[in-house]
């Protein structure tokens, strides 16, 4: 066995020699993991794991039924301790394969750049070249950047099963793999490197994979902040610098311009209250303080280093008058720096920033300032001082010095301010409704707000938000819910005064289905000092979130009516006549299925574009995309380019959720690449002429028919089939996910097992664990079959033309193909056996299996492919690398579920289930 926990891939398994380094990394990591298992647990455990590995590979690669039988026999007879070791080994191998693939992606990107090849699609270089080739000039680009907004928004959701301690271990391994790539190591250095990897893998093996207690909201905040350390604080400034240099190389105009900070990170973590009772005003305040502390710590460290580097003496260089004045204001009176004006200036900036740190957060920097200085009132004042240093260097022969640490620090302060990331508030419209009703009734007992119809509510709300008179009274006692909501918004108002207007700029209303939902939030903002009736000004964006199929269909009429209300139009004018609308992918999918959700989102965007143009309001869409296809996931570049014409007007926000945050941003280079893709796609969707014409009428008609059929098929299975709710709870790990310590909020909105009340995230996550991925494809096969029956002569030709000519349809099918490639109906059948009612099982699983087979066959027919992923060799390679290691995890998970549900109370059984959930999620990557 030679201690190799790695796939025995034949050379023709991956024909491209460019993948040799990837294979070597996987083998190296597998061997080291195998050595670790042997050294820690002996030959018996190691031999068992190797036996499982070899049989799984034989079965996956050769469809060897004897290997399958031996595999199942081995796994079914494991003791609880043996089961735990098998799960841990295969789970950690999945994590290590992820690291190797990420490193290979970086390796291939660098090789491409070193070779001087043409820019790759999705890169900013490719986009800029395409823009200039199509006649776009500097003024058009300057105008774009003046108003552009590209905001990825991090959210905390209960699919992020990876502990930060595990991620830290992985970061060490990543760094060591990168060292092997970038440096020509001597034999001695290579051995030392591999030994270091061995130590890191051993640490990983000995690090607890599961949390022993449930995450708090502030734990989630801390986890989210770690990605600023890994990636955002350094890589976003580097991205800006690279884009500026790229533009300057194309057009001398840009040599004179620094780009506006059009891309920033956003966050929901610590501000999202929808269904999370643990997000309070106190948590909001602590979240903002934690964010600010992260920003200040970074700035202070950078300033200290910068001060050590700017050692120029005034006898040798000229400086500007402003720089001299800045140096003179410094409290640093050391004689050793008396003739070093730049150091004195930076020392003064450091002292002022340290004073700000103390004033805002009551914290002291590790390195104390040289003296007492006045705090900065705003981040803009800090930028102004750094600009003085920049322009003095630039004007006096030292422009090259401005392009290093100073450049990146100036950009970081512009992007992250004193608050690090704009924090969104989100709450359900039902909560706003109850709070407003209580406030109104307390002020006027005769007013029964909840009994009013929509028109009457709008009339009452307009009157209240137009009046400067407060509605809430300090002399009245309100319910705990009302007090909590008012406290949240008042805390947001205080945060804007403390950290800047950008600290809490957005308030999102979940489950928006009418104009009154928007005005209720406006009233609460008025009560907290964030809306000013006399001035007609509101200090935050009021953002509706349309989630269900019905809400999406109603979104344009709601906004049309809202824009026609003068009181709201006045508020909108204070926000530069720009209105953000959030579209929910997860709940619309759970409500209506994958195909209908995608189609209704597309149509809603078209209708919103028309309504916004009518009222001359700028549309900014906020896409609530999850990691998995079942929640709107898939490649971001293609998703943005597949938006309907006019939907991306230089501004876009989209959520980055769950395990996808780690996959996209845990590695700095991968993170920067993902940020670049978002910027490039937004530029292309906004500025480049569409290569395709508007969808043909027959395409739209066909899509409407397909959606109608798919909706009926999905609803019939999920909501109309008797016993389906029981089937879901028994055939998946939803019950066990609900008990896993992977998020601060519950899996369901209510204490029930109803699918309607279940959050979309654990809904999708559960189906992915049993390898069925049902939310990402179910209904498509039935829909196409019905469509072809109605159009026997032209149906298939129409669908094939849609696939070739319409990017929306192409993206839908591409994402569905990815999901189907990760599904495994054989493994899913094992989970179906968990359903105790045999008649229920036999009524439902064959339907799912038939739909699965039909969907794959039809997808191949439409795309013209003989096998799934024929056009996506990278993903196909990834699946070959990792899926032999997922099958044992799935099999063991089923066995443990049977033991647990049959009354085995051994804690090792429960822990094993949770470990297997972690391992399968790691292997699938975008699973929830």
C-alpha positions in Angstrom: 0.0 0.0 0.0 3.0 2.2 0.4 1.2 4.6 2.7 -0.5 6.3 -0.2 -3.9 7.8 0.7 -4.2 9.2 -2.8 -6.1 8.3 -6.1 -4.2 5.9 -8.3 -4.9 7.8 -11.4 -3.7 6.4 -14.7 -1.9 8.9 -17.0 -4.8 8.8 -19.5 -7.3 9.7 -16.7 -6.2 13.3 -17.2 -4.7 13.7 -20.7 -3.4 17.2 -20.2 0.2 17.2 -19.0 -0.5 20.6 -17.4 -2.2 18.7 -14.6 0.9 16.7 -13.6 1.8 19.1 -10.8 -1.8 18.7 -9.5 -1.5 15.0 -9.4 1.9 15.2 -7.7 0.4 17.5 -5.0 -2.5 15.2 -4.4 -0.2 12.2 -4.1 2.2 14.1 -1.9 -0.6 15.2 0.5 -2.3 11.8 0.4 1.0 10.1 1.2 1.6 12.5 4.1 -1.9 12.0 5.4 -1.4 8.2 5.2 1.9 8.4 7.1 0.1 10.5 9.7 -2.7 7.9 10.2 -0.2 5.1 10.4 2.0 6.9 12.9 -0.9 8.0 15.1 -3.1 4.8 15.0 -1.0 1.9 13.8 -1.0 -0.4 10.8 -4.5 -1.9 11.5 -6.3 1.4 11.1 -4.1 2.4 8.2 -4.7 -0.9 6.4 -8.5 -0.6 6.9 -8.6 2.9 5.4 -6.4 1.8 2.5 -8.7 -1.2 1.9 -11.7 1.1 1.8 -9.9 3.5 -0.5 -8.8 0.9 -3.0 -12.3 -0.7 -3.3 -13.9 2.7 -3.7 -11.6 3.7 -6.5 -12.1 0.3 -8.2 -15.8 0.7 -8.1 -15.9 4.4 -9.2 -13.3 3.9 -11.9 -14.2 0.5 -13.3 -17.8 0.0 -12.1 -16.5 -3.2 -10.4 -19.4 -4.7 -8.5 -17.2 -7.1 -6.6 -15.4 -4.0 -5.2 -18.7 -2.4 -4.3 -19.8 -5.5 -2.4 -16.5 -5.7 -0.5 -16.7 -2.0 0.2 -20.2 -2.2 1.6 -19.4 -5.3 3.7 -16.4 -3.6 5.2 -18.2 -0.4 6.0 -21.3 -2.1 7.4 -19.2 -4.0 9.9 -17.0 -1.2 11.3 -17.0 -0.5 15.0 -17.9 3.0 16.1 -14.2 3.8 16.7 -13.2 2.5 13.3 -16.1 4.4 11.6 -14.8 7.6 13.2 -11.3 7.1 11.9 -12.5 6.3 8.4 -14.7 9.4 8.3 -11.8 11.6 9.5 -9.4 10.2 7.0 -11.6 10.7 4.0 -12.9 14.0 5.2 -9.4 15.4 5.7 -8.4 14.1 2.3 -11.3 16.0 0.7 -10.0 19.2 2.4 -6.4 18.5 1.2 -7.6 17.9 -2.4 -9.4 21.3 -2.2 -6.1 22.9 -1.3 -4.2 21.2 -4.1 -6.8 22.2 -6.7 -6.8 25.8 -5.5 -3.0 25.9 -5.7 -3.1 24.4 -9.2 -5.5 27.1 -10.3 -3.0 29.7 -9.1 -0.2 27.8 -10.7 -1.9 27.7 -14.1 -2.9 31.3 -13.9 0.7 32.4 -13.2 2.0 30.1 -16.0 -0.5 31.8 -18.4 0.7 35.2 -17.4 4.4 34.3 -17.5 3.9 32.9 -21.0 2.4 36.2 -22.2 -0.7 34.5 -23.5 -3.8 36.4 -24.4 -5.8 37.6 -21.4 -8.3 35.0 -20.1 -12.0 35.6 -20.2 -13.1 36.9 -16.8 -9.9 38.9 -16.2 -9.8 42.6 -16.1 -7.2 42.6 -18.8 -9.5 40.7 -21.1 -12.4 43.1 -20.3 -10.4 46.3 -20.8 -9.0 45.0 -24.1 -12.5 44.2 -25.3 -13.8 47.6 -24.3 -11.1 49.4 -26.2 -11.5 47.1 -29.2 -15.2 48.0 -29.4 -14.5 51.7 -29.4 -15.0 52.7 -25.8 -13.0 55.7 -24.9 -11.5 57.1 -21.7 -14.5 59.3 -21.0 -16.9 56.4 -21.1 -14.8 54.5 -18.7 -14.3 57.4 -16.4 -18.1 58.0 -16.3 -18.6 54.3 -15.6 -16.3 54.3 -12.6 -17.8 57.5 -11.2 -21.0 55.7 -10.5 -20.1 52.1 -10.4 -20.7 49.9 -7.4 -19.7 46.3 -7.1 -20.3 44.9 -3.6 -19.9 41.3 -2.6 -21.7 40.9 0.7 -20.6 38.2 3.2 -23.4 36.5 5.1 -23.3 33.9 7.9 -25.4 30.8 7.2 -25.5 27.4 8.6 -23.7 25.6 5.9 -20.3 26.8 6.8 -19.2 23.7 8.7 -15.5 24.4 8.8 -14.0 25.6 12.0 -11.6 28.6 11.8 -8.9 26.4 13.5 -9.2 23.9 10.6 -8.9 26.8 8.1 -5.8 28.1 9.9 -4.1 24.7 9.5 -5.1 24.7 5.8 -3.6 28.1 5.3 -0.2 26.8 6.5 -0.3 23.9 4.1 -1.3 26.3 1.3 1.6 28.5 2.0 4.0 25.6 1.9 2.6 24.3 -1.4 3.0 27.8 -2.8 6.6 27.8 -1.6 7.3 24.7 -3.7 5.8 26.4 -6.7 7.5 29.7 -6.5 11.0 28.7 -5.4 13.6 26.4 -6.9 14.3 24.4 -3.8 17.5 22.6 -3.1 17.1 18.9 -2.0 17.6 20.0 1.6 15.0 22.8 1.3 12.6 20.5 -0.4 12.9 17.9 2.4 12.4 20.7 5.0 9.3 21.9 3.1 7.8 18.4 3.0 8.6 17.9 6.7 6.8 21.2 7.4 3.8 20.0 5.4 3.9 16.9 7.5 3.8 18.9 10.7 0.9 20.9 9.4 -1.1 17.8 8.4 -0.4 16.2 11.8 -1.7 19.4 13.4 -4.7 19.3 11.2 -5.3 15.6 12.1 -5.1 16.4 15.8 -7.4 19.5 15.5 -11.0 19.0 16.4 -13.1 19.1 13.3 -16.4 19.8 15.0 -17.5 22.6 17.3 -18.4 21.6 20.9 -20.9 24.4 21.3 -23.2 26.4 19.0 -21.7 29.5 17.3 -22.8 32.8 18.7 -23.4 35.7 16.4 -20.2 37.3 17.5 -18.3 34.1 16.8 -19.7 34.3 13.2 -18.5 37.9 13.1 -15.0 36.9 14.1 -15.0 34.1 11.5 -16.0 36.6 8.8 -13.4 39.1 9.9 -10.7 36.5 9.4 -11.1 36.8 5.6 -10.1 40.5 5.9 -6.8 39.3 7.4 -6.4 36.6 4.8 -7.5 38.5 1.7 -9.6 41.6 1.6 -7.4 44.2 3.4 -4.4 43.6 1.1 -5.9 42.1 -2.1 -8.5 44.7 -2.8 -6.0 47.5 -2.8 -3.7 45.4 -5.0 -6.7 44.8 -7.4 -7.2 48.6 -7.7 -3.6 49.2 -8.3 -3.5 46.6 -11.0 -6.6 48.0 -12.7 -5.2 51.5 -12.6 -1.9 50.4 -14.1 -3.7 48.4 -16.8 -5.8 51.4 -17.8 -2.8 53.7 -17.8 -1.0 51.4 -20.1 -3.9 51.6 -22.6 -4.7 55.3 -22.2 -2.5 58.1 -20.9 -5.6 59.8 -19.6 -5.7 57.3 -16.7 -2.2 58.1 -15.7 -3.6 61.3 -14.3 -6.6 59.7 -12.5 -7.0 57.5 -9.5 -10.1 55.4 -9.8 -13.0 55.9 -7.3 -13.5 53.1 -4.8 -16.2 51.4 -6.7 -15.7 47.9 -5.2 -16.1 47.3 -1.5 -17.0 44.4 0.7 -20.3 44.3 2.5 -21.6 42.3 5.4 -24.8 40.9 6.9 -23.0 39.2 9.8 -24.2 40.9 13.0 -27.0 42.9 11.2 -29.2 40.2 9.8 -32.1 39.7 12.2 -34.5 37.8 10.0 -35.2 34.7 12.0 -32.2 35.3 14.3 -33.3 36.5 17.7 -29.7 36.7 18.9 -28.9 39.8 16.8 -29.7 42.6 19.2 -28.7 46.3 19.4 -25.8 45.3 21.7 -24.6 42.6 19.2 -24.8 45.3 16.4 -22.7 47.7 18.4 -20.1 45.0 19.2 -20.0 43.9 15.6 -19.3 47.4 14.4 -16.6 47.8 17.1 -15.0 44.5 16.1 -15.0 45.6 12.4 -13.6 49.0 13.2 -10.9 47.5 15.4 -9.8 45.3 12.5 -9.4 48.3 10.2 -7.6 50.4 12.7 -5.2 47.7 13.6 -4.3 47.2 10.0 -3.8 50.9 9.3 -1.7 51.4 12.4 0.6 48.5 11.5 1.0 49.8 7.9 1.7 53.3 9.1 4.4 52.1 11.5 6.1 50.1 8.7 5.7 53.0 6.3 7.3 55.4 8.7 10.3 53.1 8.9 10.6 53.1 5.2 10.3 56.9 4.4 13.7 57.8 5.7 14.4 60.6 3.2 16.3 63.6 4.7 15.4 67.2 3.8 19.0 67.9 2.8 18.6 65.3 0.0 15.0 65.8 -1.2 12.6 68.7 -1.6 9.2 68.5 0.0 5.9 70.4 -0.4 4.8 73.1 2.0 1.9 71.0 3.0 4.2 68.2 3.9 6.4 70.5 6.0 3.3 71.8 7.8 2.2 68.2 8.4 5.6 67.3 9.8 5.6 70.4 12.0 2.3 69.3 13.6 3.8 66.0 14.6 4.2 65.3 18.3 7.4 63.4 17.5 10.3 65.5 18.8 13.1 63.0 18.5 16.4 64.6 17.4 17.1 61.5 15.4 14.2 62.3 13.0 14.5 66.1 13.0 15.7 66.2 9.4 13.4 63.5 8.2 10.1 65.3 7.3 8.3 62.3 5.9 9.0 60.2 9.0 7.8 63.1 11.1 4.7 63.4 9.0 3.8 59.7 9.2 4.6 59.8 13.0 2.0 62.5 13.3 -0.5 60.7 11.3 0.0 57.6 13.4 -0.5 59.6 16.6 -3.7 61.1 15.3 -5.0 57.7 14.2 -4.0 56.2 17.6 -6.0 58.9 19.3 -9.0 58.1 17.1 -8.6 54.4 18.0 -8.7 55.4 21.7 -11.6 57.8 21.3 -13.9 55.4 19.2 -13.0 52.1 20.7 -11.1 52.8 23.9 -8.2 50.7 22.7 -4.5 51.4 22.5 -2.2 50.3 19.7 0.5 47.8 20.4 3.1 50.4 19.5 2.4 53.6 21.3 2.5 56.9 19.4 5.3 59.4 19.9 3.0 61.9 21.6 -0.5 63.2 22.1 -2.4 64.3 19.0 -5.9 65.3 18.0 -8.2 62.5 16.8 -9.5 62.4 13.2 -13.1 63.3 12.9 -13.5 61.2 9.8 -11.7 58.7 7.6 -11.6 61.4 4.9 -9.3 63.5 7.2 -6.9 60.5 7.4 -7.0 60.2 3.6 -6.2 63.9 3.2 -3.1 63.6 5.3 -1.9 60.6 3.4 -2.6 62.5 0.2 -0.2 65.2 1.4 2.5 62.6 1.7 1.7 61.2 -1.7 1.6 64.5 -3.6 4.8 65.7 -2.0 6.6 62.6 -3.1 5.1 62.7 -6.5 6.0 66.4 -7.1 9.6 66.1 -6.0 11.1 63.2 -8.0 9.9 60.3 -5.8 6.8 59.2 -7.6 8.1 55.6 -7.6 8.0 55.5 -3.8 4.3 56.4 -3.9 3.5 53.2 -5.8 4.3 50.8 -2.9 2.9 50.6 0.6 1.6 54.2 0.6 -0.5 53.5 -2.5 -2.1 50.5 -1.0 -2.7 52.1 2.4 -4.4 55.1 0.8 -6.6 52.9 -1.1 -7.4 50.7 1.9 -8.6 53.7 3.9 -10.8 54.8 1.0 -12.3 51.4 0.7 -12.6 50.3 4.3 -12.9 53.7 6.1 -13.2 53.5 9.9 -15.9 50.7 9.7 -14.2 48.1 7.5 -17.4 46.9 5.7 -20.8 48.5 5.3 -23.1 46.4 7.5 -26.7 45.8 6.3 -29.6 45.5 8.6 -32.3 42.9 7.6 -35.6 42.1 9.2 -38.9 40.4 8.2 -41.8 42.6 7.1 -44.0 40.8 9.6 -41.9 42.1 12.5 -42.0 45.7 11.1 -45.8 45.3 10.7 -46.3 44.3 14.4 -44.0 47.0 15.7 -45.7 49.8 13.7 -49.1 48.5 14.7 -48.1 48.7 18.4 -46.6 52.2 18.1 -49.7 53.5 16.3 -52.2 51.9 18.7 -50.3 53.2 21.7 -50.5 56.7 20.3 -54.1 56.3 19.1 -56.0 53.4 20.8 -58.8 53.7 18.3 -56.5 53.0 15.3 -56.4 49.3 14.6 -53.6 49.2 12.0 -53.7 45.4 11.4 -57.3 45.7 10.4 -56.6 48.2 7.7 -56.4 47.3 4.0 -53.3 48.2 1.9 -54.6 51.6 0.7 -55.6 52.6 4.3 -52.2 51.6 5.6 -50.4 53.6 3.0 -52.4 56.7 3.8 -51.6 56.4 7.6 -48.0 55.7 7.0 -47.5 58.6 4.6 -49.0 60.9 7.1 -46.6 59.7 9.8 -43.4 59.7 7.9 -44.2 63.3 6.7 -44.6 64.5 10.2 -41.6 65.5 12.4 -43.6 64.6 15.5 -42.2 61.4 17.1 -44.6 58.5 17.4 -42.9 56.6 20.2 -43.1 58.0 23.7 -40.6 57.6 26.5 -43.5 57.5 28.9 -45.1 54.4 27.4 -44.1 50.8 27.9 -43.8 48.7 24.7 -43.4 45.0 24.0 -40.0 43.4 24.1 -40.0 43.1 20.3 -40.9 46.7 19.7 -38.2 47.9 22.2 -35.7 45.6 20.5 -36.4 46.9 17.0 -36.3 50.6 18.0 -33.0 49.9 19.8 -31.5 48.4 16.7 -32.3 51.4 14.5 -31.2 53.8 17.2 -27.9 51.9 17.4 -27.5 52.2 13.7 -28.0 56.0 13.9 -25.4 56.2 16.6 -23.0 54.1 14.5 -23.3 56.4 11.5 -22.4 59.3 13.8 -19.4 57.4 15.3 -17.9 55.6 12.3 -19.3 57.4 9.3 -22.5 57.3 7.1 -21.2 54.2 5.3 -21.1 52.1 8.5 -24.8 51.1 8.3 -26.1 52.2 4.9 -28.8 49.6 4.0 -32.0 48.3 5.6 -33.5 45.2 3.9 -37.1 44.1 4.3 -37.5 40.3 3.9 -40.9 39.1 2.6 -41.8 42.3 0.9 -45.1 42.0 -0.8 -46.5 45.5 -0.8 -45.8 49.3 -0.6 -46.8 49.4 3.1 -43.9 47.1 3.9 -41.5 49.8 2.6 -43.3 52.7 4.4 -43.4 50.8 7.7 -39.6 50.6 7.7 -39.5 54.3 6.8 -41.6 55.1 9.8 -39.2 53.1 12.1 -36.3 55.0 10.6 -37.9 58.3 11.4 -38.4 57.2 15.0 -34.7 56.4 15.3 -33.3 59.5 13.7 -32.4 58.0 10.3 -35.2 59.7 8.4 -35.6 63.5 8.6 -39.1 64.6 7.4 -38.5 68.3 7.4 -35.5 67.8 5.1 -37.0 65.0 3.1 -33.9 63.0 3.7 -33.2 59.4 4.7 -29.8 58.2 5.8 -30.0 54.6 4.6 -31.2 52.8 1.6 -34.7 51.2 2.1 -34.4 47.9 0.2 -37.3 45.5 -0.5 -36.4 41.8 -0.7 -38.8 39.9 -3.1 -38.4 36.2 -2.4 -41.3 33.9 -3.3 -42.6 33.3 -6.8 -45.6 35.4 -6.1 -43.6 38.3 -4.7 -41.2 38.2 -7.7 -44.2 38.5 -10.0 -45.6 41.4 -8.0 -42.3 43.2 -7.6 -42.6 45.7 -10.5 -46.2 46.8 -9.7 -45.1 47.4 -6.0 -42.2 49.6 -7.1 -44.3 51.4 -9.7 -46.8 52.3 -7.0 -44.1 53.3 -4.5 -42.4 55.6 -6.9 -45.7 57.4 -7.6 -45.9 58.5 -3.9 -44.5 62.0 -3.6 -43.3 61.5 0.0 -41.2 58.5 -1.0 -40.0 60.2 -4.2 -38.7 63.0 -2.0 -36.8 60.6 0.1 -35.4 58.8 -2.9 -34.1 62.1 -4.3 -31.9 62.3 -1.1 -30.4 59.0 -2.2 -29.5 60.3 -5.7 -32.6 58.8 -7.2 -31.1 55.3 -6.9 -33.2 52.5 -5.6 -31.9 49.0 -4.7 -34.0 45.9 -5.0 -33.0 42.6 -3.6 -34.1 39.4 -5.3 -34.2 36.1 -3.3 -32.9 33.0 -5.1 -33.2 30.6 -2.2 -36.8 30.9 -1.2 -38.1 31.3 -4.7 -36.3 28.0 -5.5 -37.8 26.2 -2.5 -41.2 27.7 -3.4 -41.3 27.0 -7.1 -38.4 24.9 -8.1 -35.1 25.5 -9.9 -36.4 26.4 -13.4 -39.4 28.5 -12.4 -37.3 30.4 -9.9 -34.7 31.3 -12.5 -37.3 32.3 -15.0 -39.4 34.4 -12.6 -36.2 36.2 -11.5 -35.3 36.9 -15.1 -38.8 38.3 -15.8 -38.9 40.3 -12.6 -35.6 42.0 -13.6 -37.1 42.9 -17.1 -40.2 44.4 -15.5 -38.2 46.3 -12.9 -35.9 47.8 -15.6 -39.0 49.0 -17.4 -40.6 50.5 -14.3 -37.4 52.2 -13.2 -36.9 53.7 -16.6 -40.4 55.1 -16.5 -39.8 56.9 -13.2 -36.2 57.8 -14.1 -34.8 56.0 -11.1 -31.5 54.2 -11.2 -31.9 50.5 -10.5 -29.3 48.6 -8.4 -30.1 44.9 -8.1 -28.9 42.9 -5.0 -28.8 39.2 -5.8 -29.4 36.9 -2.9 -27.4 34.1 -4.4 -26.3 31.1 -2.3 -23.4 28.8 -2.9 -25.3 26.0 -4.5 -27.2 26.0 -7.7 -30.3 25.2 -5.7 -29.9 28.6 -4.1 -28.9 30.6 -7.1 -25.2 29.7 -7.1 -22.9 28.9 -10.0 -20.1 30.8 -11.7 -20.5 34.5 -11.0 -19.1 35.6 -14.3 -21.6 33.8 -16.4 -24.4 34.7 -14.0 -23.8 38.4 -14.3 -23.4 38.3 -18.1 -26.7 36.3 -18.3 -28.7 39.1 -16.7 -31.3 40.7 -19.0 -30.4 43.9 -20.8 -30.4 46.9 -18.6 -30.4 45.0 -15.3 -26.7 45.7 -14.6 -26.2 49.5 -14.8 -22.7 49.6 -13.4 -24.0 48.6 -10.0 -24.6 45.2 -8.5 -24.5 43.6 -5.1 -24.6 39.9 -4.4 -24.3 37.7 -1.4 -21.4 35.4 -0.7 -22.8 32.7 1.6 -21.8 29.7 3.7 -19.0 27.5 2.6 -18.5 29.5 -0.6 -16.8 32.3 1.4 -14.0 29.9 2.4 -13.7 28.4 -1.1 -13.6 31.9 -2.8 -11.7 34.0 -0.3 -9.7 31.7 2.1 -6.8 31.8 -0.3 -5.5 35.4 -1.0 -4.7 34.8 -4.7 -7.9 32.9 -5.3 -9.8 35.6 -3.5 -8.3 38.4 -5.6 -9.2 36.4 -8.8 -12.8 36.1 -7.6 -13.0 39.8 -6.9 -11.6 40.5 -10.3 -14.2 38.3 -12.0 -17.0 40.3 -10.3 -15.5 43.6 -11.5 -14.9 42.4 -15.0 -18.3 40.9 -15.4 -20.0 44.0 -14.2 -18.0 46.2 -16.6 -18.8 43.9 -19.5 -22.5 43.6 -18.7 -22.8 47.4 -18.3 -20.6 48.7 -21.2 -20.1 46.1 -23.8 -22.8 45.8 -26.5 -24.6 42.5 -26.1 -23.3 39.9 -28.6 -26.7 38.3 -28.8 -29.9 40.0 -29.9 -32.9 40.2 -27.6 -34.3 36.7 -27.0 -36.6 35.6 -29.8 -40.3 35.6 -29.1 -40.4 31.8 -29.6 -37.6 31.5 -26.9 -39.7 33.5 -24.4 -42.8 31.5 -25.2 -41.0 28.2 -24.9 -39.4 29.3 -21.6 -42.8 30.2 -20.2 -44.2 26.8 -21.2 -41.2 25.0 -19.6 -41.5 27.0 -16.4 -45.2 26.3 -16.1 -44.7 22.5 -16.5 -41.7 22.5 -14.2 -43.5 24.5 -11.5 -46.4 22.0 -11.6 -44.0 19.0 -11.4 -42.1 20.5 -8.5 -45.1 21.6 -6.5 -46.8 18.3 -7.1 -43.9 16.4 -5.6 -42.9 18.7 -2.8 -46.1 20.2 -1.6 -48.9 18.0 -3.0 -47.6 14.5 -2.6 -49.0 13.0 0.6 -46.1 12.0 2.9 -43.4 13.9 1.1 -42.6 15.9 4.2 -42.0 12.7 6.1 -40.0 11.3 3.2 -37.7 14.3 3.3 -37.1 14.2 7.0 -36.3 10.5 7.0 -34.3 10.2 3.8 -31.9 13.1 4.5 -29.8 14.4 7.4 -32.0 17.4 8.0 -32.7 16.4 11.6 -29.0 16.0 12.3 -28.1 19.2 10.5 -30.5 21.1 12.8 -28.5 19.7 15.7 -25.1 20.5 14.3 -23.2 23.5 15.8 -22.8 25.3 12.5 -24.8 28.5 12.8 -26.3 30.9 15.2 -29.8 30.7 14.0 -32.3 27.8 13.8 -32.9 25.7 10.7 -36.6 26.5 10.6 -38.4 29.8 11.0 -41.0 28.1 13.3 -41.0 25.1 15.5 -42.4 22.7 12.9 -41.3 20.2 10.3 -43.3 21.9 7.5 -41.2 22.5 4.4 -42.8 25.9 4.1 -41.2 26.9 7.5 -37.8 25.4 6.7 -35.1 27.8 5.7 -33.9 27.3 2.1 -30.3 26.8 3.2 -30.7 23.5 5.2 -33.3 22.4 2.6 -30.7 22.5 -0.1 -27.9 21.3 2.2 -29.8 18.2 3.2 -30.4 17.2 -0.4 -26.8 17.7 -1.3 -25.6 15.5 1.6 -27.6 12.5 0.2 -26.2 13.3 -3.2 -29.6 13.9 -4.8 -29.3 17.7 -5.2 -33.0 17.7 -5.9 -33.5 21.5 -5.7 -31.0 22.1 -8.5 -32.8 20.1 -11.2 -36.1 18.6 -10.3 -38.9 19.4 -12.8 -36.8 20.1 -15.8 -37.1 16.6 -17.3 -40.9 16.6 -17.0 -41.1 20.1 -18.3 -39.2 19.3 -21.5 -41.1 16.1 -22.0 -44.4 18.0 -21.8 -43.1 20.7 -24.1 -41.9 18.2 -26.7 -45.3 16.4 -26.6 -47.0 19.7 -27.4 -44.4 20.6 -30.1 -43.3 17.3 -31.6 -42.0 18.7 -34.8 -40.0 21.8 -33.7 -39.6 21.5 -30.0 -36.1 20.0 -29.8 -34.8 22.3 -32.5 -36.1 25.3 -30.5 -34.5 24.1 -27.3 -31.2 23.5 -29.0 -31.3 27.0 -30.5 -32.1 28.5 -27.1 -29.0 26.7 -25.7 -26.8 28.0 -28.4 -28.1 31.6 -28.7 -29.5 32.7 -25.4 -27.0 33.2 -22.5 -29.7 33.0 -19.9 -30.8 29.5 -21.0 -27.2 28.4 -21.5 -26.4 29.4 -17.9 -29.4 27.7 -16.5 -28.5 24.4 -18.2 -24.8 24.7 -17.4 -25.6 25.2 -13.7 -28.0 22.3 -13.7 -25.4 20.1 -15.4 -22.9 20.8 -12.7 -25.5 19.8 -10.1 -26.3 16.6 -11.9 -22.7 15.7 -12.3 -22.3 15.9 -8.5 -25.4 13.8 -7.9 -25.4 10.0 -7.6 -28.7 8.2 -7.8 -27.1 5.0 -6.5 -26.0 6.6 -3.3 -29.3 8.5 -3.1 -31.1 5.1 -3.2 -29.2 4.1 0.0 -30.7 7.2 1.8 -34.1 6.3 0.5 -33.9 3.1 2.4 -33.9 5.1 5.6 -37.6 5.8 5.0 -39.4 3.3 7.3 -42.7 3.3 5.4 -41.9 1.0 2.5 -45.0 2.1 0.5 -44.1 5.8 0.9 -40.6 5.1 -0.2 -41.8 3.1 -3.2 -44.2 5.9 -4.2 -41.6 8.7 -4.1 -38.1 7.5 -4.8 -38.9 5.9 -8.2 -40.5 9.2 -9.3 -37.3 11.1 -8.3 -35.2 8.5 -10.0 -37.2 8.6 -13.3 -37.1 12.4 -13.3 -33.3 12.3 -12.7 -32.7 9.9 -15.6 -35.0 11.9 -17.9 -33.4 15.2 -17.0 -29.9 13.9 -17.8 -31.0 12.4 -21.1 -32.8 15.6 -22.2 -29.9 17.8 -21.1 -27.5 15.8 -23.2 -29.9 16.0 -26.2 -30.2 19.7 -25.9 -26.5 20.4 -25.4 -25.4 17.8 -27.9 -23.0 16.2 -25.4 -22.4 12.5 -25.0 -21.6 12.8 -21.3 -22.0 15.4 -18.5 -19.3 18.0 -18.2 -17.9 17.3 -21.6 -17.4 21.0 -22.1 -16.1 21.6 -18.5 -12.9 19.5 -18.2 -11.8 21.3 -15.0 -14.9 20.3 -13.0 -14.8 16.8 -14.5 -11.2 16.4 -13.4 -12.2 17.7 -9.9 -14.9 15.1 -9.6 -12.6 12.3 -10.7 -10.1 13.4 -8.1 -12.5 13.5 -5.1 -15.6 11.4 -5.7 -14.0 8.0 -4.9 -13.5 9.5 -1.4 -17.1 10.8 -1.0 -18.7 7.4 -1.6 -17.4 5.8 1.6 -18.4 8.9 3.5 -22.0 8.7 2.2 -22.2 4.9 2.9 -20.9 5.3 6.4 -23.3 8.2 7.0 -26.3 6.1 6.1 -25.1 3.3 8.3 -24.6 5.7 11.3 -28.0 7.3 10.6 -29.6 3.8 10.8 -27.9 3.1 14.1 -28.7 6.5 15.6 -32.4 6.4 14.6 -32.7 2.9 15.9 -31.7 4.0 19.3 -27.9 3.7 19.5 -27.1 6.4 22.0 -23.3 6.1 21.7 -22.0 9.6 21.4 -19.5 8.3 18.8 -22.4 7.6 16.5 -23.8 11.1 16.7 -20.3 12.6 16.4 -19.6 10.4 13.4 -22.7 11.6 11.6 -21.7 15.2 12.1 -18.1 14.4 11.0 -19.5 12.9 7.8 -21.6 16.0 7.1 -18.4 18.0 7.3 -16.5 15.7 5.0 -19.2 15.5 2.4 -19.6 19.2 2.4 -15.9 19.6 1.9 -15.9 17.2 -1.0 -18.8 18.9 -2.8 -17.6 22.4 -1.9 -20.7 24.3 -3.0 -23.2 22.2 -1.3 -25.5 24.5 0.6 
